[in-house]
């Protein structure tokens, strides 16, 4: 709560009256509110802040010494853990040389302010991103993608200030379109959600974003991030759409969703709070038509869940991301399916009968929703899990195997898009990547 208050620009020591969580559970006794009303009056009329605003300036560099390089690296990691700067895994110290090297990956000045990171409201600059990427083991050519992801995260319509601090285990998913994905070795096929030693970009970018969430936004578990179980991932989820295997006539996600030109480098940010592998392929001698239809029903059945996290983006956001491999998309296209017809199928067949909603108490969540369109949706039986078919995010990604699809459950009021800007020296950075990591072309990868 203190993080959220300061994130709104108020004093971190604002007057606050705390009560045990038990008092806010169903059937609880709230008489304590009446007994402590004077504290509310005093907080509203007599409180004065004693907080002194920090003077802006350059943060001092820390010095860590050891008997050997390994000893110094150990001590640096212990220092970061004890100061709550790490994430539990080993990190690279963000030395001046390492940060300066990563800064080469952007067209923006290092002191360019991107925004205030919620819930604490820490000022986020280009250098902030470079420091986090250095700690995460990233490279300069990854920086343009990270900056675009941070810009999308800080978009007011992402609702990040609430999702960062909510109990629902939200984590950001970053989908990349355009040639930059292959250039920086960002995976779109087998193992695209990681780990992948041949294509390490996604892990580094996602982990850097998570470190910014923690160190700048104050999203420490139980303090600034109140997720009951956490987001499952140290590295969030950063992957590319498999544009090479899009069926003819199918547009890339960024073009279809955000209107970006085909071939433009861009990201799309969605919040998720769950992941499910769905067995898409049949087990016997189904015809292609039967196999496809059965698979579509299995995917829709997984979506037909009264979990209510989809209410967050009911009108303009998304109930989730459905990922299908390119080989499946090619087959479906030959049978006449399009991205549009697939989303319409999911919208129609993921509806939930009102009797099922009433059985688990879901209508109460819909009735108290702030959005009148969401409240009015209870007039429909069966109830659509989102306001319109276009809200489903459909991505072609995953290895060339037809058995599985993947559902990332949405917790996202909007799907935010940003174009990626690269420096003139970007080609040289890619040459250096080949030097450091080995050949990155398809012919060289396993």
C-alpha positions in Angstrom: 0.0 0.0 0.0 2.9 2.4 0.8 4.4 1.6 -2.6 1.0 2.3 -4.3 0.7 5.6 -2.4 4.1 6.8 -3.4 3.5 5.6 -7.0 0.6 8.0 -7.2 3.0 10.9 -6.2 1.9 11.1 -2.5 4.2 10.9 0.5 5.2 7.4 1.4 4.4 8.1 5.0 0.8 9.1 4.3 -1.7 8.5 7.1 -2.7 4.9 7.1 -4.9 2.8 9.4 -4.4 -1.0 9.2 -6.7 -3.9 10.1 -6.2 -7.7 9.9 -7.3 -9.3 6.7 -9.8 -11.4 8.5 -12.0 -8.4 9.0 -12.6 -8.2 5.2 -13.6 -11.8 4.6 -17.2 -12.9 4.2 -19.2 -13.0 7.4 -16.7 -11.0 9.4 -17.3 -8.4 12.1 -16.6 -4.9 10.9 -17.5 -3.2 14.2 -13.8 -2.3 14.7 -14.2 0.4 12.0 -16.7 2.2 14.2 -14.5 1.8 17.3 -11.5 3.4 15.5 -13.2 6.2 13.6 -11.2 8.8 15.5 -8.1 7.6 13.8 -9.7 8.2 10.4 -10.6 11.8 11.5 -7.1 12.5 12.7 -5.5 11.1 9.6 -7.7 13.3 7.4 -7.3 16.5 9.4 -4.1 16.4 11.5 -1.5 14.4 9.6 1.7 16.1 8.3 4.4 14.4 6.3 7.9 14.1 7.6 9.2 12.6 4.4 12.1 14.5 2.8 12.3 14.2 -1.0 15.6 12.8 -2.2 17.8 15.2 -4.0 18.2 14.2 -7.7 21.7 13.2 -8.7 24.0 10.4 -9.9 24.0 7.3 -7.7 27.4 6.5 -6.3 29.2 3.4 -7.7 29.8 0.5 -5.2 33.1 -1.1 -4.9 33.4 -4.9 -4.1 36.8 -6.5 -3.5 37.8 -10.1 -3.2 40.8 -12.4 -3.1 40.1 -13.4 -6.7 37.6 -12.5 -9.5 35.4 -15.4 -8.4 35.5 -14.3 -4.8 34.6 -10.7 -5.8 31.7 -12.0 -8.0 30.4 -14.0 -5.1 30.5 -11.0 -2.8 28.8 -8.8 -5.4 26.0 -11.3 -5.6 25.7 -11.6 -1.8 25.5 -7.8 -1.7 22.7 -7.7 -4.2 20.8 -10.4 -2.4 21.1 -8.7 1.0 19.9 -5.4 -0.5 17.0 -7.2 -2.3 18.3 -6.2 -5.7 18.6 -9.8 -7.1 15.9 -12.3 -7.9 17.4 -15.4 -6.3 19.5 -16.5 -9.3 23.1 -15.3 -9.9 23.3 -11.9 -11.5 26.0 -10.1 -13.4 27.2 -6.9 -11.6 26.1 -3.9 -13.6 29.6 -2.4 -13.9 30.1 0.9 -15.8 31.8 -0.8 -18.7 29.0 -3.4 -19.0 26.3 -0.8 -18.9 28.1 1.5 -21.3 28.4 -1.4 -23.8 24.6 -2.2 -23.5 23.7 1.5 -24.0 25.1 1.2 -27.6 21.8 -0.7 -28.4 19.6 2.4 -28.4 19.0 5.6 -30.3 17.9 7.3 -27.1 20.1 9.2 -24.6 20.9 7.3 -21.5 19.1 9.9 -19.3 15.9 9.8 -21.3 13.0 9.3 -18.9 10.6 6.6 -20.0 8.2 7.0 -17.0 7.5 6.2 -13.4 7.4 2.4 -12.7 4.5 1.3 -10.5 3.6 0.6 -7.8 6.4 2.5 -6.1 6.8 5.1 -8.9 10.6 4.9 -9.4 11.9 6.9 -12.3 12.8 4.7 -15.2 15.4 5.9 -17.7 17.1 4.2 -20.6 20.1 3.7 -18.3 17.8 1.9 -15.9 16.9 -0.5 -18.6 20.6 -1.0 -19.5 21.5 -1.7 -15.9 18.7 -4.3 -15.5 19.8 -5.9 -18.8 23.4 -6.0 -17.7 22.3 -7.8 -14.4 20.3 -10.3 -16.4 23.2 -11.2 -18.7 21.8 -9.4 -21.7 23.4 -7.9 -24.8 23.2 -4.4 -26.4 21.1 -5.7 -29.4 18.4 -6.8 -26.9 18.0 -3.2 -25.5 15.6 -1.8 -28.1 13.1 -4.7 -27.4 13.4 -4.1 -23.6 12.8 -0.4 -24.0 9.7 -0.9 -26.1 8.4 -3.5 -23.6 9.0 -1.0 -20.7 7.2 1.7 -22.7 4.2 -0.6 -23.2 4.3 -1.7 -19.5 4.1 2.0 -18.4 1.3 2.9 -20.8 -1.6 4.1 -18.6 -4.0 1.8 -20.3 -2.0 -1.3 -19.4 -3.3 -0.9 -15.8 0.2 -2.0 -14.6 -0.1 0.0 -11.4 -2.8 -2.3 -10.2 -1.6 -5.6 -11.8 1.9 -5.1 -10.3 0.4 -5.0 -6.8 -2.6 -7.3 -7.2 -3.0 -10.8 -5.7 -3.7 -12.5 -9.0 -0.1 -13.5 -10.0 0.0 -11.3 -13.2 3.1 -11.4 -15.3 3.8 -9.6 -18.6 4.0 -11.5 -21.9 5.9 -9.8 -24.7 5.2 -10.8 -28.3 7.7 -9.6 -30.9 7.0 -9.1 -34.6 9.4 -8.1 -37.4 12.9 -9.1 -38.6 14.5 -8.0 -35.3 13.3 -11.3 -33.7 15.5 -13.5 -35.8 18.3 -10.9 -35.8 18.7 -11.1 -32.0 18.0 -14.8 -31.8 14.6 -14.6 -30.2 12.7 -17.9 -30.5 9.4 -18.4 -32.2 9.4 -22.2 -32.7 10.4 -25.2 -30.5 10.7 -24.1 -26.9 9.8 -20.5 -27.6 8.8 -19.9 -24.0 12.3 -21.2 -22.9 14.8 -22.1 -21.8 16.8 -22.1 -25.0 20.6 -21.8 -25.0 20.7 -21.2 -28.8 18.3 -18.3 -28.6 18.9 -16.6 -25.2 17.4 -13.2 -25.9 13.9 -14.0 -24.5 15.2 -15.1 -21.1 17.5 -12.0 -20.7 14.9 -9.5 -21.9 12.1 -11.0 -19.7 14.4 -11.3 -16.7 15.5 -7.7 -17.1 11.9 -6.5 -17.2 11.2 -8.5 -14.0 14.3 -6.9 -12.3 12.9 -3.5 -13.2 9.5 -4.4 -11.8 11.2 -5.3 -8.5 14.0 -2.8 -8.1 12.4 0.3 -9.6 8.7 -0.6 -9.1 9.1 -2.1 -5.7 7.4 -5.3 -6.6 8.9 -7.4 -3.8 6.7 -10.4 -2.8 4.4 -9.6 0.1 5.4 -5.9 0.0 4.9 -4.3 -3.4 3.7 -7.5 -5.2 0.9 -9.1 -3.4 0.5 -12.1 -5.7 -0.5 -15.1 -3.7 1.6 -17.5 -5.7 3.8 -15.2 -8.0 4.1 -15.3 -11.7 5.8 -18.7 -12.0 8.6 -17.2 -14.1 11.9 -15.4 -13.3 12.0 -14.4 -16.9 8.4 -13.4 -17.7 7.5 -14.6 -21.2 9.2 -13.0 -24.3 9.0 -14.7 -27.7 8.4 -14.0 -31.4 5.5 -14.8 -33.7 6.6 -17.4 -36.3 6.0 -15.2 -39.3 7.8 -17.5 -41.7 5.1 -20.1 -41.2 2.1 -17.9 -41.4 -0.3 -19.2 -44.1 -0.6 -17.1 -47.2 -2.9 -14.2 -46.6 -2.6 -14.4 -42.8 -1.3 -11.1 -41.3 1.2 -10.9 -38.5 -0.3 -10.2 -35.0 1.2 -6.7 -34.8 -0.3 -5.7 -38.2 -3.7 -7.2 -37.4 -3.9 -5.9 -33.8 -2.0 -2.6 -33.9 -1.9 -1.6 -37.5 1.9 -1.7 -37.7 3.3 -2.2 -41.2 4.3 -5.7 -42.2 8.0 -6.1 -41.7 8.1 -3.4 -39.0 9.8 -4.3 -35.7 7.4 -4.1 -32.8 6.2 -5.6 -29.5 2.9 -6.4 -28.1 2.4 -6.6 -24.3 -0.3 -8.6 -22.6 -0.6 -9.5 -18.9 -1.2 -13.2 -18.1 -1.6 -15.2 -14.9 -1.7 -18.8 -16.1 -0.5 -21.2 -18.7 -2.0 -24.4 -20.0 -0.7 -26.9 -22.6 -3.7 -28.2 -24.7 -3.6 -31.5 -26.5 -4.8 -30.4 -29.9 -4.3 -33.4 -32.1 -6.5 -36.5 -32.2 -5.3 -40.0 -31.2 -6.7 -42.2 -34.0 -7.5 -42.0 -37.7 -9.5 -38.8 -37.8 -9.8 -37.0 -41.1 -8.1 -33.6 -41.2 -11.5 -31.9 -40.9 -12.4 -34.0 -37.8 -9.0 -33.5 -36.2 -9.2 -29.7 -36.7 -12.7 -29.3 -35.4 -12.0 -31.5 -32.3 -8.9 -29.6 -31.6 -10.7 -26.3 -31.8 -13.4 -27.5 -29.4 -10.7 -28.7 -26.9 -9.1 -25.2 -27.0 -12.5 -23.5 -26.5 -13.3 -25.9 -23.6 -10.2 -24.8 -21.8 -11.2 -21.2 -22.3 -14.7 -21.9 -20.9 -13.6 -21.4 -17.3 -15.4 -19.0 -14.9 -12.1 -17.8 -13.4 -13.1 -14.1 -13.7 -9.6 -12.8 -14.4 -10.9 -12.2 -17.9 -13.2 -9.4 -16.5 -10.1 -7.2 -16.2 -10.1 -6.8 -20.0 -13.7 -7.7 -20.8 -14.4 -4.9 -23.3 -11.0 -3.7 -24.7 -8.5 -6.2 -23.4 -8.1 -10.0 -23.9 -9.3 -13.2 -22.2 -5.9 -14.7 -23.2 -3.4 -15.7 -25.8 -3.9 -18.9 -27.8 -0.7 -20.2 -29.5 -0.8 -22.7 -32.3 2.1 -24.0 -34.3 2.7 -23.0 -37.9 2.2 -26.5 -39.2 -1.3 -26.5 -37.7 -2.1 -23.1 -39.1 -1.1 -24.3 -42.6 -3.4 -27.2 -42.3 -6.3 -25.1 -41.0 -5.8 -22.5 -43.8 -6.1 -25.3 -46.4 -9.4 -26.2 -44.8 -10.6 -22.7 -45.1 -9.9 -21.4 -41.6 -8.7 -17.8 -41.0 -7.5 -16.0 -37.9 -10.9 -14.2 -37.9 -13.0 -17.4 -38.2 -10.9 -19.1 -35.4 -11.5 -16.2 -33.0 -15.2 -16.2 -33.8 -15.3 -20.0 -33.1 -13.5 -19.5 -29.7 -15.9 -16.7 -28.8 -19.0 -18.7 -29.6 -17.8 -22.1 -28.1 -16.2 -20.7 -24.9 -19.5 -19.3 -23.6 -20.5 -20.4 -20.1 -24.1 -21.3 -19.2 -25.5 -19.0 -16.6 -26.5 -21.9 -14.4 -22.8 -22.9 -14.2 -21.9 -19.3 -13.3 -24.5 -19.1 -10.6 -23.2 -22.5 -9.1 -19.8 -21.0 -8.5 -20.8 -17.4 -7.5 -19.3 -15.8 -10.6 -22.2 -13.4 -11.3 -21.4 -11.5 -8.1 -18.0 -10.6 -9.6 -19.7 -9.5 -12.8 -22.3 -7.4 -11.0 -19.7 -5.4 -9.0 -17.5 -4.7 -12.1 -16.9 -1.0 -12.7 -17.5 -1.4 -16.5 -21.3 -1.1 -17.3 -20.8 -3.2 -20.5 -19.4 -6.0 -18.3 -22.3 -5.8 -16.0 -24.8 -5.9 -18.9 -23.1 -9.0 -20.2 -25.1 -11.1 -17.6 -28.1 -10.6 -19.9 -26.6 -13.3 -22.2 -27.1 -17.0 -21.6 -24.7 -18.6 -22.2 -22.3 -15.9 -21.1 -19.5 -14.8 -23.5 -16.1 -14.7 -21.7 -15.2 -11.5 -23.6 -17.1 -8.7 -25.3 -16.1 -9.6 -28.8 -14.2 -12.2 -30.9 -11.4 -9.7 -31.8 -10.3 -9.7 -28.1 -8.8 -13.1 -28.4 -5.0 -12.9 -29.1 -4.1 -15.6 -31.7 -0.4 -16.2 -32.2 1.3 -18.6 -34.6 4.3 -19.9 -32.6 5.8 -23.1 -31.4 7.7 -26.0 -32.9 6.7 -27.8 -36.1 4.6 -30.5 -34.5 0.8 -30.7 -34.6 0.0 -32.2 -31.2 -0.2 -29.3 -28.9 -1.4 -25.7 -28.6 -0.9 -23.4 -25.6 -3.2 -21.1 -23.7 -1.9 -18.1 -21.7 -4.8 -17.0 -19.6 -5.4 -13.3 -19.8 -5.4 -10.7 -17.0 -5.1 -7.8 -19.3 -7.3 -4.7 -19.7 -5.5 -3.8 -22.9 -3.1 -5.3 -25.5 -0.4 -2.6 -25.8 1.7 -2.2 -28.9 5.0 -0.3 -29.4 7.3 -0.1 -32.4 11.0 -0.9 -31.8 13.7 1.7 -32.6 17.2 0.5 -33.4 20.4 2.6 -33.7 22.4 3.0 -36.9 25.1 0.8 -35.4 22.6 -2.1 -35.0 24.2 -4.2 -37.9 27.6 -3.9 -36.1 26.0 -5.2 -32.9 24.7 -8.2 -34.8 28.2 -8.9 -36.2 29.6 -8.8 -32.6 26.8 -11.2 -31.6 28.0 -13.7 -34.2 31.5 -13.2 -33.0 30.6 -13.9 -29.3 27.8 -16.5 -29.7 28.7 -18.2 -32.9 26.8 -18.2 -36.2 23.1 -17.4 -35.6 21.7 -18.3 -39.1 19.3 -21.1 -39.6 22.0 -23.2 -41.2 24.1 -23.0 -38.1 21.4 -23.8 -35.5 20.5 -27.3 -34.5 
